[in-house]
Amino acid sequence: MRVLVINSDSMGRGDVELGQKLIGSFLRKLWARGDGPDAIVFYNSGVKLLARGSTVLDALEGLANAGVDLLACGTCVSFFSLKDSLAVGRVSDMGEIAELLMTADQTVTL
C-alpha cells in the first residue's frame, strides 16, 4: 500500500503563493498518471485543500473517483472550522492515520 502525506496547503518552504501553485501542479500530475497512491492523508493546513473553494478540488475529486482514499485529520478539520466545508474526502482520526502509516509499504510526505 502506498500512502501520501500532505501536511500543508502549499508545497515547499518560502513563497506561499508559489507553494500553492506547486501543490496544485503536483496533484494534477499525480491524477493524470493514473497510478496514484492508495490513500492520501491530510493534516494541519493540508486539510484546507479538501474544502470548498480550494483550487485543487478538480484533482482531488479525480483522485477520489479513481479510488484514492482521501483522509482528513479530524482534529485539524475542527481547528480550521472546516467540518461543514469539506467538498471531498472523509474525516478520520489519528488512530486510523497512525495505523495506516505504520502498515503502509511506502509513505511519501510532501
PANUNU-737997 format. One record per residue: x, y, z of N, C-alpha, C in turn. Coordinates in nm, 2 decimals, always signed. Example, Ala and Ser with C-alpha at 12.3 -4.5 7.8 and 13.67 -1.06 7.14 Angstrom:
% residues 2
<<+1.32, -0.57, +0.78>, <+1.23, -0.45, +0.78>, <+1.32, -0.33, +0.78>>
<<+1.28, -0.22, +0.71>, <+1.37, -0.11, +0.71>, <+1.29, +0.00, +0.79>>
% end
This chain:
% residues 110
<<+0.08, -0.12, +0.00>, <+0.00, +0.00, +0.00>, <+0.09, +0.12, +0.00>>
<<+0.05, +0.22, -0.09>, <+0.13, +0.35, -0.09>, <+0.04, +0.46, -0.03>>
<<+0.10, +0.54, +0.05>, <+0.03, +0.64, +0.12>, <+0.11, +0.77, +0.10>>
<<+0.04, +0.88, +0.06>, <+0.10, +1.01, +0.05>, <+0.05, +1.09, +0.17>>
<<+0.14, +1.17, +0.23>, <+0.10, +1.26, +0.34>, <+0.12, +1.40, +0.29>>
<<+0.01, +1.48, +0.31>, <+0.02, +1.63, +0.28>, <-0.01, +1.70, +0.40>>
<<+0.08, +1.77, +0.45>, <+0.07, +1.84, +0.58>, <+0.06, +1.99, +0.57>>
<<+0.04, +2.04, +0.45>, <+0.03, +2.19, +0.43>, <-0.05, +2.22, +0.31>>
<<-0.11, +2.34, +0.30>, <-0.19, +2.37, +0.18>, <-0.10, +2.43, +0.07>>
<<+0.03, +2.42, +0.09>, <+0.13, +2.46, -0.01>, <+0.24, +2.37, -0.01>>
<<+0.32, +2.37, -0.11>, <+0.43, +2.27, -0.12>, <+0.57, +2.35, -0.11>>
<<+0.65, +2.30, -0.02>, <+0.78, +2.36, +0.00>, <+0.78, +2.48, +0.09>>
<<+0.89, +2.53, +0.12>, <+0.90, +2.64, +0.21>, <+0.94, +2.76, +0.13>>
<<+0.90, +2.88, +0.18>, <+0.93, +3.00, +0.10>, <+0.81, +3.07, +0.07>>
<<+0.79, +3.11, -0.06>, <+0.68, +3.19, -0.10>, <+0.55, +3.10, -0.10>>
<<+0.45, +3.15, -0.03>, <+0.33, +3.07, -0.01>, <+0.25, +3.06, -0.15>>
<<+0.24, +3.17, -0.22>, <+0.17, +3.17, -0.35>, <+0.23, +3.07, -0.44>>
<<+0.37, +3.07, -0.45>, <+0.43, +2.97, -0.53>, <+0.41, +2.83, -0.48>>
<<+0.41, +2.81, -0.35>, <+0.39, +2.68, -0.29>, <+0.25, +2.62, -0.32>>
<<+0.15, +2.71, -0.33>, <+0.01, +2.67, -0.36>, <+0.00, +2.63, -0.51>>
<<+0.07, +2.70, -0.59>, <+0.08, +2.66, -0.74>, <+0.14, +2.53, -0.75>>
<<+0.25, +2.50, -0.68>, <+0.32, +2.38, -0.68>, <+0.24, +2.26, -0.64>>
<<+0.17, +2.28, -0.53>, <+0.08, +2.16, -0.48>, <-0.03, +2.13, -0.58>>
<<-0.08, +2.24, -0.64>, <-0.18, +2.21, -0.74>, <-0.13, +2.14, -0.86>>
<<-0.01, +2.18, -0.91>, <+0.05, +2.12, -1.02>, <+0.08, +1.97, -0.99>>
<<+0.14, +1.95, -0.87>, <+0.17, +1.81, -0.83>, <+0.05, +1.72, -0.83>>
<<-0.06, +1.77, -0.76>, <-0.18, +1.69, -0.75>, <-0.24, +1.66, -0.89>>
<<-0.24, +1.76, -0.98>, <-0.29, +1.73, -1.11>, <-0.21, +1.63, -1.19>>
<<-0.08, +1.64, -1.18>, <+0.01, +1.55, -1.24>, <-0.01, +1.41, -1.19>>
<<-0.02, +1.40, -1.06>, <-0.05, +1.27, -0.99>, <-0.17, +1.21, -1.04>>
<<-0.28, +1.29, -1.05>, <-0.41, +1.24, -1.10>, <-0.39, +1.19, -1.25>>
<<-0.32, +1.27, -1.33>, <-0.31, +1.24, -1.47>, <-0.23, +1.11, -1.49>>
<<-0.14, +1.07, -1.40>, <-0.06, +0.95, -1.41>, <-0.15, +0.83, -1.41>>
<<-0.26, +0.83, -1.33>, <-0.35, +0.71, -1.33>, <-0.30, +0.60, -1.24>>
<<-0.19, +0.62, -1.17>, <-0.14, +0.52, -1.08>, <-0.11, +0.58, -0.94>>
<<-0.20, +0.66, -0.89>, <-0.18, +0.73, -0.77>, <-0.16, +0.64, -0.65>>
<<-0.15, +0.70, -0.53>, <-0.13, +0.62, -0.41>, <-0.27, +0.56, -0.37>>
<<-0.27, +0.47, -0.28>, <-0.39, +0.41, -0.23>, <-0.47, +0.50, -0.14>>
<<-0.39, +0.59, -0.07>, <-0.45, +0.68, +0.02>, <-0.37, +0.81, +0.03>>
<<-0.43, +0.92, +0.06>, <-0.36, +1.05, +0.09>, <-0.42, +1.10, +0.22>>
<<-0.32, +1.12, +0.31>, <-0.36, +1.17, +0.45>, <-0.33, +1.32, +0.45>>
<<-0.43, +1.40, +0.49>, <-0.42, +1.54, +0.50>, <-0.42, +1.58, +0.65>>
<<-0.32, +1.66, +0.69>, <-0.33, +1.71, +0.83>, <-0.27, +1.85, +0.83>>
<<-0.28, +1.91, +0.94>, <-0.25, +2.06, +0.96>, <-0.32, +2.13, +0.85>>
<<-0.26, +2.24, +0.79>, <-0.33, +2.32, +0.69>, <-0.36, +2.24, +0.56>>
<<-0.30, +2.12, +0.55>, <-0.33, +2.04, +0.43>, <-0.48, +2.01, +0.42>>
<<-0.55, +2.01, +0.53>, <-0.70, +1.98, +0.52>, <-0.77, +2.08, +0.44>>
<<-0.72, +2.20, +0.44>, <-0.78, +2.31, +0.36>, <-0.80, +2.28, +0.21>>
<<-0.71, +2.19, +0.16>, <-0.72, +2.15, +0.02>, <-0.85, +2.08, -0.01>>
<<-0.91, +2.02, +0.09>, <-1.03, +1.94, +0.07>, <-1.16, +2.02, +0.08>>
<<-1.15, +2.14, +0.12>, <-1.26, +2.23, +0.15>, <-1.31, +2.30, +0.02>>
<<-1.44, +2.33, +0.03>, <-1.50, +2.42, -0.08>, <-1.41, +2.54, -0.10>>
<<-1.39, +2.58, -0.22>, <-1.31, +2.70, -0.25>, <-1.17, +2.66, -0.28>>
<<-1.13, +2.54, -0.25>, <-0.99, +2.50, -0.28>, <-0.97, +2.50, -0.43>>
<<-0.85, +2.54, -0.47>, <-0.82, +2.55, -0.61>, <-0.77, +2.41, -0.67>>
<<-0.77, +2.31, -0.58>, <-0.72, +2.18, -0.63>, <-0.83, +2.07, -0.62>>
<<-0.95, +2.12, -0.60>, <-1.06, +2.02, -0.59>, <-1.08, +1.93, -0.71>>
<<-1.05, +1.99, -0.83>, <-1.06, +1.90, -0.96>, <-0.97, +1.78, -0.95>>
<<-0.85, +1.80, -0.91>, <-0.75, +1.69, -0.90>, <-0.79, +1.60, -0.79>>
<<-0.83, +1.65, -0.67>, <-0.87, +1.56, -0.56>, <-0.99, +1.48, -0.59>>
<<-1.09, +1.54, -0.66>, <-1.21, +1.47, -0.69>, <-1.17, +1.36, -0.80>>
<<-1.08, +1.39, -0.89>, <-1.04, +1.29, -0.98>, <-0.97, +1.18, -0.92>>
<<-0.88, +1.21, -0.82>, <-0.81, +1.10, -0.75>, <-0.91, +1.02, -0.67>>
<<-1.01, +1.08, -0.60>, <-1.11, +1.01, -0.52>, <-1.19, +0.92, -0.62>>
<<-1.23, +0.97, -0.73>, <-1.31, +0.89, -0.83>, <-1.22, +0.77, -0.88>>
<<-1.09, +0.79, -0.88>, <-1.00, +0.68, -0.92>, <-0.98, +0.58, -0.81>>
<<-1.04, +0.60, -0.69>, <-1.03, +0.50, -0.58>, <-0.93, +0.54, -0.47>>
<<-0.87, +0.66, -0.48>, <-0.77, +0.70, -0.38>, <-0.86, +0.75, -0.26>>
<<-0.82, +0.69, -0.14>, <-0.89, +0.72, -0.01>, <-0.83, +0.85, +0.04>>
<<-0.91, +0.96, +0.05>, <-0.86, +1.09, +0.10>, <-0.91, +1.11, +0.24>>
<<-0.81, +1.11, +0.34>, <-0.84, +1.11, +0.48>, <-0.80, +1.25, +0.54>>
<<-0.89, +1.32, +0.60>, <-0.86, +1.44, +0.67>, <-0.86, +1.42, +0.82>>
<<-0.75, +1.47, +0.88>, <-0.74, +1.47, +1.02>, <-0.85, +1.54, +1.09>>
<<-0.93, +1.47, +1.17>, <-1.05, +1.53, +1.24>, <-1.01, +1.65, +1.33>>
<<-0.90, +1.64, +1.40>, <-0.86, +1.75, +1.49>, <-0.83, +1.87, +1.41>>
<<-0.77, +1.85, +1.29>, <-0.73, +1.96, +1.21>, <-0.85, +2.03, +1.14>>
<<-0.95, +1.94, +1.10>, <-1.07, +1.99, +1.04>, <-1.15, +2.08, +1.14>>
<<-1.15, +2.03, +1.27>, <-1.21, +2.11, +1.37>, <-1.14, +2.24, +1.40>>
<<-1.01, +2.23, +1.41>, <-0.92, +2.35, +1.43>, <-0.95, +2.46, +1.33>>
<<-0.96, +2.43, +1.21>, <-0.98, +2.52, +1.10>, <-1.13, +2.55, +1.07>>
<<-1.22, +2.49, +1.15>, <-1.36, +2.51, +1.14>, <-1.41, +2.47, +1.00>>
<<-1.37, +2.35, +0.95>, <-1.40, +2.31, +0.81>, <-1.50, +2.19, +0.81>>
<<-1.56, +2.16, +0.92>, <-1.64, +2.04, +0.92>, <-1.75, +2.04, +0.82>>
<<-1.82, +2.16, +0.80>, <-1.93, +2.17, +0.71>, <-1.88, +2.22, +0.57>>
<<-1.75, +2.23, +0.55>, <-1.69, +2.28, +0.42>, <-1.62, +2.18, +0.34>>
<<-1.60, +2.06, +0.39>, <-1.53, +1.96, +0.32>, <-1.61, +1.92, +0.19>>
<<-1.54, +1.93, +0.08>, <-1.60, +1.90, -0.05>, <-1.57, +1.76, -0.10>>
<<-1.46, +1.71, -0.05>, <-1.42, +1.58, -0.10>, <-1.34, +1.51, +0.02>>
<<-1.33, +1.38, +0.02>, <-1.26, +1.31, +0.12>, <-1.35, +1.28, +0.24>>
<<-1.29, +1.23, +0.34>, <-1.36, +1.20, +0.47>, <-1.28, +1.23, +0.59>>
<<-1.35, +1.26, +0.70>, <-1.28, +1.29, +0.82>, <-1.24, +1.16, +0.89>>
<<-1.11, +1.16, +0.93>, <-1.05, +1.04, +1.00>, <-1.01, +1.09, +1.14>>
<<-0.94, +1.00, +1.21>, <-0.88, +1.04, +1.34>, <-0.73, +0.99, +1.34>>
<<-0.66, +1.03, +1.44>, <-0.52, +1.00, +1.45>, <-0.50, +0.85, +1.47>>
<<-0.59, +0.78, +1.53>, <-0.58, +0.63, +1.54>, <-0.57, +0.57, +1.41>>
<<-0.67, +0.60, +1.32>, <-0.67, +0.54, +1.19>, <-0.55, +0.59, +1.10>>
<<-0.51, +0.71, +1.12>, <-0.40, +0.76, +1.04>, <-0.27, +0.70, +1.09>>
<<-0.25, +0.68, +1.22>, <-0.13, +0.61, +1.27>, <-0.13, +0.47, +1.22>>
<<-0.24, +0.40, +1.22>, <-0.24, +0.26, +1.17>, <-0.21, +0.25, +1.02>>
<<-0.26, +0.34, +0.95>, <-0.24, +0.35, +0.80>, <-0.09, +0.37, +0.77>>
<<-0.03, +0.47, +0.84>, <+0.11, +0.50, +0.82>, <+0.20, +0.39, +0.86>>
<<+0.17, +0.32, +0.97>, <+0.26, +0.21, +1.02>, <+0.24, +0.08, +0.94>>
<<+0.14, +0.07, +0.87>, <+0.12, -0.06, +0.79>, <+0.14, -0.04, +0.64>>
<<+0.17, +0.09, +0.60>, <+0.19, +0.11, +0.46>, <+0.33, +0.06, +0.42>>
<<+0.33, +0.01, +0.29>, <+0.46, -0.04, +0.24>, <+0.55, +0.08, +0.20>>
<<+0.48, +0.19, +0.16>, <+0.56, +0.31, +0.12>, <+0.48, +0.43, +0.16>>
<<+0.55, +0.53, +0.22>, <+0.49, +0.65, +0.26>, <+0.58, +0.77, +0.21>>
<<+0.51, +0.86, +0.15>, <+0.58, +0.98, +0.10>, <+0.52, +1.10, +0.16>>
<<+0.60, +1.19, +0.22>, <+0.55, +1.31, +0.28>, <+0.59, +1.43, +0.20>>
<<+0.49, +1.52, +0.16>, <+0.53, +1.64, +0.09>, <+0.56, +1.75, +0.19>>
% end
